Amino acid sequence: MRCLVVLAVLAGSVVPPAAAQRFPPDSFTNLKVLPKDIAPRELVTLMAAFTRALGVRCTFCHVGEEGRPIGTYEFAKDDKLPKRKAREMIKMVQAINDHHLSRLEERVEPRLAVQCATCHRGVREPRTLQDLLLGAYGAGGLDSTLARYRVLREQYYGRASYDFGEVTLTDVATAVWGQNRPADAVRLLELNVEVNPTSRFGQTQYAMRAIELAFRERGVAAGVASYRALLARFGAEGVPEWAVNQLGYTLLRGGKPAEAVEIFKVNVEAYPESWNAHDSLGEGYAAVGDVVRAIASYERSLVLNAENANARVKLEELRRRGAP
């Protein structure tokens, strides 16, 4: 039977450990947070809820040998650190429910109450999947991270413990990209597409990072080829105009104007009736000093959208520079 867990605050049966005794006993000793007059059955029910909330057994907090009769456990002892921590966790939960939530100006009925399961969700440490994966990456790199993800997914998918949706691996990949490990980040985003194959969000995040990586590390031809391959694979919904445009500006602001022009060009090729795509291409041409093509792009943008004030301003600036 699952007994107590992070709450071992609690109780101690008055029974000596030499032999199994009746459980639950008629009374408990060493109760420091829970009511000293708590009914035995109520206490056992509470302990069982703790074990489920943390996915543990009685021995996580209490002195006892797994597999032996529960009546042999020495519940009154405070030898184990998890039991001592549990007392503080109980106090924290009580404070949240009794002092903080009770002060809210409005509360919906039935009133919400925080429980151990609210944070722990069936695991000992209430960490997010992102934190666990980034910890694995810091300790062992990409292979360790991929392995950790697959193990956790196999064990916990379909339960409330971790979020295996499309956002989690994207968050981890973003953090890894920020550590200047772009190839590892792209591999994580590729895994995200693998495990969430219908996610347009996942496809877009993977495509944009993969195309950017190709441009940065293998040059213009590789970047354009990567774009065309991913557009064919995912379609316009997976590689949308706005995302490609955003990638162009990422390259432009990252000191790669020639590469930005190429991505703006393929965006115009894919979306020839987009005034915004032509406007961005005009900005790219201007950045590389090709004033004639910049003017042509801005003029085309105005044809498609006569209300594009940015194109009018840019055309005036370019023409003042002596271009035709």
N, C-alpha and C positions, 0 to 999 in steps of 0.2 A: 504494500500500500504506500502511496506517496504521502509523505508526511510534511514536513514543513519546509520551507525553503527560505527564502530570504526573509524570513521572518523569524527566524528562530529567535526570536526574541525571546523567545518565548518560553517556552514552557519547559518545565522540567518535571518529569514524573518523579515521584518520591521513591521510585523503585530502585533497589540496588542492582548493579549490572551483572551480578553473578548468574542469574537465571531469568528466563523470560517470565514476565508478570502480565497480569491482565491489562489490556490496553483498549480504550484510554483509561487512565486511573481516575479515581474519584476526585483528586485535587492535584494541583501543580505547585511547584516551587520555582523561585527565581524569575517570576514574571516582573519585568521592569517597565514595560511600556503598555502592554495589554492589560485589561482589567484583571485584578487578582481573583475576582469571583466569576470569571468567564466560565460558561458551561462547557464541560468536556467535549460534547459533540460539536458545539459551536467552534471551539478551538481547532478541532481536527478538520472541520470543514474549511476553516480559514487557512490552515496549513496546506491543505490540498490545493486550494486556490493559488497559493504562493508557488507551489511546485509547478503547476501548469503555466503560470505567468512567466516563469523563468526557464522552463524546460529542464528542471533538475529533480533530484531525489532528496529524501530526508537527510542523507549523509552529506549533502552540500553544506549544511549548516550545523548538523548535530553529530555528536560523537556516537558512532555506531558502525557496525560492519554490514555492508550491503549483502543482502541475501539471508541474514539472520532474522529471527523474530523481532518485530518492532518493539516488543516489550523489553528487549535487552539493551535498547538504546539509552544513553545517559543524557536525556534532554535538558537537565538542569545545568549541565556544564557550559561554560562560556569559552571553551578552548579554541574554537574555530573563528577566524577573522570574519568570514561571511555572516556568521550569526551576530557578531558585534556591529558590523555594518548594517545589518538588517534592522536593528533597533533604530538607527538614525534614519533609515529610509521610511520606516513606519511613521516616525515623527514628522518627516517632511510631507508625506501624503496627508497626514492628519492636519498639518498646518495649511496646506493648499486647500483642502476641502472645508475646514472649519473657519479659517480666518480670511483667506484670499477670495475664494469663490463666493463665500457668503456676503462679501462686501460689494459684489457687482450690482450695478444699478438695476439691471433687469436680468431675469433668468427664465428660461423656457422650461415648462414642465413636460415630462419629469426632469428634475434638475440633474445636471451632469455632475458626476463625482469621479475624481481621479482614482485609479486603481493601479496596482503593480503592472498589470497587463497593458495599461495605457501606454507606457514607455517600453516595457521589456518585450512585449509581443511574442513570448515564448522563447526568448534567448537570455542568457545570463547578463550580458552587457548590452545596454540599449544604444548601440551604435548604428549609424546608417550604413547601408551597403557601400556608399561612396567612401566613407571613412575606412572601412575594412579593406577595400580594394586599393586605396591610396597607401594604406599601411603596408599591404603586400607588395606594392610597387616599390616603395622606399626600401623595403627589406630585401627583395629578391628580383626586382626588375619585371619586365613584361611577362616572361614565361610564368613566373610565380603569380602574377596578377590574373592571367588568363586561367590558370589552374584553380586558383582560389574562387574565381567567379563560377566556374563550372561545378565545383564541389558544392558551393552554397546553393546554386540554382537546383542542383539535383536533390539536395536535402530539404530545401525550404520553399521551392516554387509552389504556388497555390496556397500558401499560408500567409499570415499577416506580418511575419517577422521582417521581411525585407522587400523593398520595391524593385522588382525586376523589369519595370517598364522601360520605355524608350529614353527617359531622361537620365537615368542613373549612369549608364556608361558614357553618355555624352558629357556629363559633369566631370567624370574621371578623366576622359580624354582631354577636355579643356584644361584641366589642371596639369596634365602631363605635357600638353603642348606648351603651356606656360613655363615648364621646366626645360624648355628647349629640347624636347624629345619628340619632334613632329612625326617621325615614322612610327613610333610606339603609339602615339595618339591616333593615327590613322588606322592602325591595326585594331585598336579598341573600338573605334567607330565601325570598322568592318564587322567585328563581332556583334555589335549592336544590330546591324542589318541582318546578320545571320539569325539572331534569336528573336528579332522583331521584324520579320520579313515584310509585313504590310504597313509598317510605319513610314509615312512620308517624311515625317520629321527626322527619323533616323537616316533615311536615304539622303536627305538634303544635307544633314550635318556631315555625313561621310563623304558625299560627293564634293562638297566645297573644300574640305580639308585635303582630300586626295588630289584634287586639281591644283590647289595652291602648292602642295608639296611637290608635285610634278614640275610646276613652273619654277619653283625656287631651286630645286636640286638637279633637275635634268634639262631645263631650258624650255624655250617657247614651243618647239615642235612637240615635245613630250607633254607639255601642259595642254595644248590644243587637242592632242590625241586623247588625253585622259578625259577632257571635257566631252568630246564626241562619243567616246565609249560609254561614259556614264549617262549621258543624255539618251543614248540608244537603249541602255539597260533599264533606266528608271522612268524615262519619259519626262515631259514638261512638269508634271506634278512633283517628281522627285528632284529635278534640277530646274527649279523655276527661274523665271526672268529676274525677279528681285534678288535672289540669292547670287546669281551669276554677276549681276551688277554690283552687289555688295563686295564680292570677291575682287572685282576689278578695282574698286576703291581701296581695298586692303592692300593690293599690290602697289597701287599708285602712291598711297601714303607710306608704304614700306620702302620707298626708294626704287621701285621697279616700274617706271612709267612705260617702257617698251612692252613689258609683259602685260601691263594693264591694258594697253591699246589692243593687244591680241585677244584678250578675254572680252573686251568691249565689242570687238569686231565679230566674234563668233556669237555674241548675244544678239547683235543686230541681225546677223545672218539667220538666227533661229526665230527672232521676233522682229521682222522687218517693218511692221506697222506700229511699233512701240516708240512713241515720241521720247520717252525717258531713256530708252536704250541709245537712241541717236544723240541725245543730249550728253549722256555720259561719254560716248565715243568722241564727241567734240571736245570734251574736257581732256580726254586722254591725248588726242592729237595736239592740243594746245600745250600740254605738259612736255611733249617731245619736240616742240617747236615746229610742227607741221601746220602752219597757220591756214594754208589753203584748204586742207582736208578738214581742219577744225571748223572753218566757216561753212563748208558744205554740210557737215553733220548738224550744225546748229540750224542751218536753214531748213534742212529736211525735218528736224524736230518741230520747227515752227509750222511747217506745212501740215504736219500731223496734229499739232496742237497750237493753235494761234494764241492761246492764253499762257504759253510758256514764257513767263517774264524773264527767267534766268537766261534763256537762249538770246533774248533781245539784248540784255545787258552784255553778255559775252560777245555778241556780234559787234556791238559798238566798240568794245575794247579792242577786239582784234583788228577792226578796220582802222582804228586810230593808230595802230602799229604799222600802217602802210600796206596792208594786204589788200588784194583786189576785192 
